[in-house]
Amino acid sequence: MSGAVFLVGAGEQLSLSFLPKYLEALGAGTVAIGFFGSARDFLDASYQYPGGVISDRIGTRRALILFSLTAALGFAIYAMSGHWMMMFVGLTFVMAWSSMASPGMFAMIADRLPPNRRTMGFTIQSILKRVPIILSPALGGVLIARLGVIRGVRLALVLTIALTLIAAVIQWKFYFGERTKDKPKKIKILKQFRSMHTALKRLLLSDIFVRICEGMTDVFIVLYVIDVVGISPAKFGILVGIDKATAIAVYLPAARMADRFGKKPFVIATFICFALLPLAVVLSHSFTMLVLAFIVGGLRETGEPSRKAIIVGLADPTRRGRTVGLYYLVRSLSITPAAVIGGLLWKLNPALPFFIACAIGLIGAAVFAVTVERRYAG
């Protein structure tokens, strides 16, 4: 599983940060780019629960192979797109990996590790996913600088397809030892939501605020940095690498301290950094200031493994995949309009969505700090 995450992540990040510029080059305006971000959030929501059901029914190995092959098809559609609207078609396939595979991965880590080791388990998975990403965005930026946006992104997508297919082969040949579990009884989705732990619902509410903050600005950061601040695509790739390197640097010490002292303070720190990133970006007027802003971006990962460990710890052990899928279904559906709102605010003033996003993110951090008791987040 980690090998697949490593390879697909390395390939995807070659072009992921530059997709808004690719859309722009294919003729899309800022509102259409905002709709692309919202469509991504909507599909992320729609795919989570079915992904958990599929993983529970056919097993994680088969599910991950299916999802990676589906994503490879989506990357191929991206590469062949002659009009920005085709990108929406490709997105429906690409999201199979990043969204459908997630619940099964969560359930696997929870099933294989005791509660006091799950934060470290999610940490190792996150590190393996992000190590290659330090270099991938920079390489993608170099391809764009030398070949132009369209040709550079398309070459990056060809490399992504190759790595994704290799990941599918690895899962097919080397994934062993999957445990056979009793099939969970069918339960209606609304009843399952009502049965979720109260602390998990409160975490979900705070997470929604924080992800609205992220969704309002995520697809516009590359546009702001390149078009407004005037940074080159290659330098933007370096900034993304700095973000990921910072995340990797804090993962292990944060995981050790979270397992020892409790997870709540680290989740609060993560939520605050989510809120501060858009503010740091919009206040930056040079590459040096943007380096500091993207370090803040990397610090967003300080408590992400802790947050995931809290989720699986509060989930029903007999249906973890579905519970995780339901959590992300509700979260992603709630934040779907965020990117469109960000695009509309951008048309008024490019800095406006960043300031408003910061305020919303701080509200989310406050909700978690006040409403989730430490005994449930420990």
Backbone torsions as a table, in degrees:
resi	resn	phi	psi	omega
1	MET	NA	-46.4	-179.3
2	SER	-65.9	-35.3	176.3
3	GLY	-61.7	-41.0	178.6
4	ALA	-66.5	-43.5	178.3
5	VAL	-59.9	-42.4	-180.0
6	PHE	-59.6	-50.5	-174.1
7	LEU	-72.1	-47.8	-178.9
8	VAL	-65.1	-39.1	177.6
9	GLY	-62.9	-40.8	179.2
10	ALA	-62.3	-42.3	179.6
11	GLY	-70.7	-45.1	-176.2
12	GLU	-61.5	-37.8	-176.6
13	GLN	-74.1	-10.5	174.2
14	LEU	-60.3	-34.2	-174.7
15	SER	-123.3	-15.5	-171.3
16	LEU	-56.0	-46.5	-177.1
17	SER	-67.8	-19.3	-175.9
18	PHE	-103.5	2.6	-179.2
19	LEU	-59.9	-37.6	175.0
20	PRO	-59.2	-39.3	176.8
21	LYS	-68.2	-36.2	176.8
22	TYR	-62.8	-45.5	176.3
23	LEU	-59.4	-44.2	179.0
24	GLU	-60.2	-42.2	-179.9
25	ALA	-67.5	-27.4	178.4
26	LEU	-84.9	1.1	174.3
27	GLY	108.5	5.1	-178.5
28	ALA	-80.2	142.9	173.6
29	GLY	-90.4	178.9	-176.0
30	THR	-64.8	-35.0	178.8
31	VAL	-66.8	-42.3	177.3
32	ALA	-63.0	-38.3	176.5
33	ILE	-64.5	-38.9	175.5
34	GLY	-62.2	-41.2	177.1
35	PHE	-63.1	-35.0	177.2
36	PHE	-62.1	-43.7	177.5
37	GLY	-63.8	-40.8	178.6
38	SER	-67.6	-38.8	177.0
39	ALA	-62.1	-38.9	177.2
40	ARG	-62.3	-42.7	178.4
41	ASP	-66.1	-39.4	179.9
42	PHE	-64.4	-44.7	179.1
43	LEU	-67.7	-35.9	175.5
44	ASP	-58.3	-40.3	177.8
45	ALA	-69.2	-48.2	-173.6
46	SER	-66.7	-30.6	-174.4
47	TYR	-87.2	-20.4	-172.3
48	GLN	-61.5	-53.4	-175.9
49	TYR	-66.3	-47.8	175.6
50	PRO	-58.3	-35.0	177.6
51	GLY	-62.1	-41.7	177.2
52	GLY	-64.5	-40.3	178.6
53	VAL	-63.8	-46.1	-179.5
54	ILE	-61.9	-42.9	179.3
55	SER	-63.2	-39.8	178.6
56	ASP	-65.4	-34.7	-172.7
57	ARG	-86.1	-43.5	-174.8
58	ILE	-105.6	-4.9	-179.6
59	GLY	95.0	150.6	-175.2
60	THR	-63.7	-40.8	-177.0
61	ARG	-59.3	-54.1	-178.9
62	ARG	-62.9	-38.6	-178.5
63	ALA	-64.4	-44.5	-178.3
64	LEU	-66.1	-37.5	176.6
65	ILE	-63.6	-45.6	179.0
66	LEU	-59.6	-44.9	-177.0
67	PHE	-68.2	-37.8	-179.6
68	SER	-69.3	-38.7	177.8
69	LEU	-66.4	-38.3	177.5
70	THR	-63.7	-41.4	178.0
71	ALA	-63.6	-38.3	178.7
72	ALA	-60.1	-38.6	176.4
73	LEU	-62.7	-40.9	178.8
74	GLY	-63.4	-41.2	177.7
75	PHE	-62.9	-35.8	178.4
76	ALA	-65.2	-39.1	177.6
77	ILE	-65.7	-41.3	173.8
78	TYR	-52.7	-49.5	-173.7
79	ALA	-65.9	-30.9	-176.9
80	MET	-93.3	0.2	-176.6
81	SER	-65.6	127.0	174.7
82	GLY	-103.2	-8.9	179.8
83	HIS	-140.6	146.6	-174.6
84	TRP	-61.5	-24.5	-179.1
85	MET	-67.3	-26.8	177.6
86	MET	-65.8	-23.2	178.0
87	MET	-61.9	-31.6	178.5
88	PHE	-68.6	-35.0	175.6
89	VAL	-64.9	-47.9	179.0
90	GLY	-60.5	-35.5	-178.5
91	LEU	-60.4	-35.2	-178.8
92	THR	-63.0	-26.4	178.0
93	PHE	-91.0	-40.9	-177.9
94	VAL	-58.9	-39.4	-175.4
95	MET	-68.5	-10.3	178.1
96	ALA	-60.0	-36.6	-179.9
97	TRP	-76.8	-54.0	-172.7
98	SER	-68.2	-23.3	-176.4
99	SER	-110.3	-52.8	-176.1
100	MET	-65.5	-33.2	-176.5
101	ALA	-76.2	-22.0	-172.1
102	SER	-60.2	-48.9	-178.3
103	PRO	-59.8	-40.4	179.1
104	GLY	-63.8	-38.3	177.8
105	MET	-65.1	-43.2	177.4
106	PHE	-58.6	-47.9	-177.4
107	ALA	-63.4	-38.5	-180.0
108	MET	-62.2	-45.5	-179.8
109	ILE	-64.0	-41.5	179.8
110	ALA	-66.2	-37.9	-179.0
111	ASP	-70.5	-33.6	-173.3
112	ARG	-91.3	-16.1	-174.2
113	LEU	-124.5	144.6	175.1
114	PRO	-70.9	162.2	-175.9
115	PRO	-53.9	-37.1	-176.8
116	ASN	-80.2	2.7	177.5
117	ARG	-120.3	-0.8	-174.5
118	ARG	-70.7	-37.4	177.8
119	THR	-59.3	-43.2	178.0
120	MET	-66.5	-36.0	177.6
121	GLY	-61.4	-47.2	176.7
122	PHE	-65.1	-32.4	178.6
123	THR	-64.5	-47.2	179.8
124	ILE	-61.4	-42.9	178.1
125	GLN	-59.8	-43.2	-178.6
126	SER	-66.4	-38.5	178.8
127	ILE	-64.6	-46.5	-179.8
128	LEU	-62.2	-29.6	178.0
129	LYS	-74.8	-32.1	-170.6
130	ARG	-99.5	-18.2	179.7
131	VAL	-54.9	-50.5	-179.8
132	PRO	-70.4	-19.2	-176.9
133	ILE	-71.8	-17.0	176.4
134	ILE	-59.7	-38.0	-177.1
135	LEU	-96.6	-30.0	-172.7
136	SER	-58.7	-50.1	-179.7
137	PRO	-62.4	-35.9	177.8
138	ALA	-64.5	-41.8	177.3
139	LEU	-64.0	-41.1	176.9
140	GLY	-61.7	-39.6	177.8
141	GLY	-64.3	-37.7	177.7
142	VAL	-65.9	-41.9	178.4
143	LEU	-60.2	-41.7	180.0
144	ILE	-68.4	-40.4	-179.6
145	ALA	-62.9	-34.9	-176.6
146	ARG	-88.8	-34.7	-173.1
147	LEU	-108.9	-8.6	-172.6
148	GLY	92.6	165.3	-174.0
149	VAL	-62.4	-51.6	-173.3
150	ILE	-67.3	-52.5	-179.0
151	ARG	-66.0	-37.7	179.9
152	GLY	-65.5	-45.0	179.2
153	VAL	-65.7	-39.4	-179.3
154	ARG	-65.3	-39.0	175.9
155	LEU	-65.1	-40.8	177.1
156	ALA	-60.5	-38.5	179.9
157	LEU	-68.1	-35.9	175.6
158	VAL	-61.3	-43.2	176.6
159	LEU	-63.9	-37.9	178.4
160	THR	-61.9	-44.0	179.2
161	ILE	-60.1	-44.2	-179.7
162	ALA	-60.9	-45.8	-179.6
163	LEU	-66.2	-36.4	179.5
164	THR	-66.6	-40.4	177.8
165	LEU	-66.6	-37.9	175.6
166	ILE	-62.1	-40.2	178.3
167	ALA	-61.5	-39.8	178.7
168	ALA	-64.2	-40.0	178.6
169	VAL	-64.4	-42.2	179.1
170	ILE	-60.2	-44.5	179.6
171	GLN	-64.7	-38.1	-178.9
172	TRP	-68.1	-39.9	-172.8
173	LYS	-90.7	-31.8	-167.1
174	PHE	-119.5	3.7	-179.0
175	TYR	-91.1	114.4	-178.0
176	PHE	-129.3	166.4	169.3
177	GLY	81.5	21.7	178.9
178	GLU	-70.2	134.1	-177.8
179	ARG	-82.0	141.6	175.4
180	THR	-87.2	125.2	-177.8
181	LYS	-117.0	152.1	174.8
182	ASP	-65.6	138.4	179.6
183	LYS	-68.1	129.7	-180.0
184	PRO	-68.8	150.3	176.8
185	LYS	-66.4	147.0	178.9
186	LYS	-67.0	141.7	179.9
187	ILE	-146.6	137.0	-179.7
188	LYS	-66.3	147.3	-172.1
189	ILE	-63.4	-37.7	179.4
190	LEU	-67.9	-39.3	178.1
191	LYS	-65.3	-38.1	178.6
192	GLN	-65.9	-38.4	178.0
193	PHE	-64.7	-42.8	179.3
194	ARG	-62.8	-30.7	-178.0
195	SER	-81.7	-6.8	178.4
196	MET	-62.8	145.9	179.5
197	HIS	-59.2	139.8	-178.8
198	THR	-56.8	-41.4	179.4
199	ALA	-64.0	-34.4	178.0
200	LEU	-67.6	-38.0	176.8
201	LYS	-65.3	-37.1	178.9
202	ARG	-69.9	-39.3	173.9
203	LEU	-60.5	-42.0	178.9
204	LEU	-59.9	-43.9	-179.9
205	LEU	-61.2	-47.4	179.7
206	SER	-65.3	-37.5	179.0
207	ASP	-63.4	-36.7	179.0
208	ILE	-61.8	-46.2	177.7
209	PHE	-57.8	-46.0	-177.2
210	VAL	-65.1	-39.3	-178.1
211	ARG	-77.0	-24.4	170.2
212	ILE	-63.6	-42.8	175.5
213	CYS	-55.5	-48.0	-179.6
214	GLU	-66.4	-44.2	-175.5
215	GLY	-65.2	-30.3	-179.3
216	MET	-67.8	-24.9	-173.0
217	THR	-123.8	-13.8	-171.0
218	ASP	-54.9	-50.6	-176.5
219	VAL	-77.3	-8.2	-177.4
220	PHE	-103.0	-9.2	-179.3
221	ILE	-61.1	-45.0	-179.9
222	VAL	-62.9	-37.4	178.5
223	LEU	-67.9	-40.7	-179.2
224	TYR	-65.7	-44.4	-176.7
225	VAL	-67.1	-43.2	-176.1
226	ILE	-82.9	-46.3	-172.8
227	ASP	-84.9	-35.6	-175.7
228	VAL	-94.0	-52.8	-179.1
229	VAL	-75.0	-32.6	177.0
230	GLY	94.1	25.8	179.2
231	ILE	-85.6	143.9	-179.3
232	SER	-73.7	157.5	176.4
233	PRO	-56.6	-38.9	179.8
234	ALA	-62.3	-43.4	178.7
235	LYS	-67.9	-33.5	176.3
236	PHE	-63.5	-39.6	176.0
237	GLY	-60.0	-38.3	176.4
238	ILE	-63.5	-40.5	179.1
239	LEU	-61.9	-42.2	177.8
240	VAL	-63.3	-39.4	176.6
241	GLY	-62.4	-38.5	176.9
242	ILE	-63.1	-41.5	177.0
243	ASP	-55.6	-50.8	-176.3
244	LYS	-69.8	-37.4	178.3
245	ALA	-63.0	-39.5	176.6
246	THR	-62.1	-43.5	179.3
247	ALA	-59.8	-45.5	-179.6
248	ILE	-63.2	-37.9	-178.0
249	ALA	-64.8	-31.6	-176.0
250	VAL	-94.8	-14.4	-173.9
251	TYR	-56.8	-58.2	-172.7
252	LEU	-65.5	-49.7	178.2
253	PRO	-61.6	-37.1	178.9
254	ALA	-65.8	-40.1	179.8
255	ALA	-64.8	-42.7	179.3
256	ARG	-62.7	-44.5	-179.5
257	MET	-68.9	-34.7	179.3
258	ALA	-66.1	-41.8	177.9
259	ASP	-65.9	-27.4	-177.0
260	ARG	-89.5	-42.5	-171.8
261	PHE	-109.8	-6.8	-178.8
262	GLY	112.4	151.8	-172.1
263	LYS	-89.1	-25.1	-171.0
264	LYS	-56.9	-48.6	-178.6
265	PRO	-58.4	-32.6	-177.3
266	PHE	-77.0	-32.9	174.9
267	VAL	-67.9	-40.2	176.8
268	ILE	-60.4	-45.3	179.4
269	ALA	-60.5	-40.7	177.7
270	THR	-60.9	-47.8	-178.3
271	PHE	-63.3	-38.0	178.0
272	ILE	-64.9	-40.7	178.9
273	CYS	-66.7	-35.3	173.8
274	PHE	-57.8	-40.4	-179.3
275	ALA	-71.6	-35.1	-174.6
276	LEU	-81.0	-22.7	-178.1
277	LEU	-58.2	-52.6	-179.8
278	PRO	-60.7	-34.3	177.3
279	LEU	-66.1	-43.4	-179.5
280	ALA	-64.2	-38.3	179.7
281	VAL	-66.0	-46.6	-174.9
282	VAL	-71.1	-21.5	177.8
283	LEU	-89.3	-2.8	-177.6
284	SER	-88.9	135.5	-179.6
285	HIS	-127.3	10.7	179.3
286	SER	-152.6	168.0	179.4
287	PHE	-63.4	-39.4	-179.6
288	THR	-61.6	-43.9	178.4
289	MET	-66.0	-35.3	177.9
290	LEU	-68.1	-32.8	175.0
291	VAL	-58.4	-45.2	178.4
292	LEU	-63.8	-39.8	179.3
293	ALA	-63.0	-41.6	-178.1
294	PHE	-76.6	-20.7	169.3
295	ILE	-65.8	-41.6	173.6
296	VAL	-58.8	-40.5	177.1
297	GLY	-59.3	-40.6	177.9
298	GLY	-66.0	-33.2	179.6
299	LEU	-69.4	-11.1	174.8
300	ARG	-61.0	-22.7	-177.0
301	GLU	-86.4	-0.8	-176.6
302	THR	-52.1	-45.1	-175.8
303	GLY	-113.0	11.5	-179.3
304	GLU	-63.6	-45.2	175.2
305	PRO	-60.5	-36.1	177.3
306	SER	-64.3	-42.1	179.1
307	ARG	-61.5	-43.5	179.8
308	LYS	-65.0	-38.8	178.7
309	ALA	-65.0	-36.9	176.7
310	ILE	-63.3	-42.3	-178.4
311	ILE	-60.5	-52.4	-177.2
312	VAL	-69.9	-28.0	177.9
313	GLY	-69.1	-31.3	179.7
314	LEU	-92.3	-5.3	-178.3
315	ALA	-83.3	153.5	175.8
316	ASP	-64.4	120.2	-176.6
317	PRO	-59.5	-26.0	-177.0
318	THR	-80.1	-11.8	-178.4
319	ARG	-147.9	48.8	-176.3
320	ARG	-63.0	-42.9	-178.5
321	GLY	-57.0	-44.0	-178.3
322	ARG	-72.0	-36.1	179.4
323	THR	-65.7	-44.3	176.8
324	VAL	-62.5	-42.9	177.9
325	GLY	-61.0	-40.0	178.9
326	LEU	-66.5	-41.0	177.6
327	TYR	-56.0	-49.6	-177.2
328	TYR	-75.6	-26.0	173.7
329	LEU	-61.1	-50.9	-179.2
330	VAL	-64.7	-43.0	-178.2
331	ARG	-62.4	-48.2	-175.1
332	SER	-71.4	-36.1	175.8
333	LEU	-62.3	-38.4	-177.8
334	SER	-66.5	-30.1	-175.2
335	ILE	-100.9	2.5	-176.8
336	THR	-52.7	-42.8	-177.9
337	PRO	-73.3	-8.7	-169.6
338	ALA	-58.9	-45.6	-176.7
339	ALA	-67.0	-36.7	177.3
340	VAL	-64.5	-43.7	177.4
341	ILE	-60.8	-41.3	177.3
342	GLY	-60.7	-40.0	178.5
343	GLY	-65.2	-39.7	178.3
344	LEU	-67.1	-40.5	178.1
345	LEU	-66.8	-35.9	178.0
346	TRP	-58.4	-39.8	-178.8
347	LYS	-64.2	-28.8	175.7
348	LEU	-75.7	-45.4	179.3
349	ASN	-166.0	122.6	-177.2
350	PRO	-55.0	-26.0	-178.2
351	ALA	-83.4	-19.6	-171.2
352	LEU	-60.8	-47.5	-179.6
353	PRO	-61.3	-28.0	-178.7
354	PHE	-71.3	-41.7	178.6
355	PHE	-67.1	-44.5	-179.2
356	ILE	-66.5	-39.3	178.3
357	ALA	-60.3	-40.3	178.6
358	CYS	-59.1	-45.1	-179.6
359	ALA	-63.0	-42.2	-180.0
360	ILE	-65.4	-40.2	179.1
361	GLY	-63.4	-39.3	177.9
362	LEU	-64.7	-34.8	175.7
363	ILE	-61.7	-43.6	178.9
364	GLY	-61.0	-41.9	178.2
365	ALA	-62.5	-40.2	-179.7
366	ALA	-67.0	-39.8	179.4
367	VAL	-60.5	-45.5	179.8
368	PHE	-65.3	-45.0	-177.3
369	ALA	-60.6	-36.4	-174.3
370	VAL	-87.0	-36.0	-168.4
371	THR	-99.6	-25.0	-177.3
372	VAL	-95.8	115.1	-177.6
373	GLU	-69.0	148.4	-176.4
374	ARG	-63.7	-29.8	-178.3
375	ARG	-65.3	-26.8	177.8
376	TYR	-89.8	-18.8	-178.6
377	ALA	-109.3	14.8	-175.9
378	GLY	-83.2	NA	NA
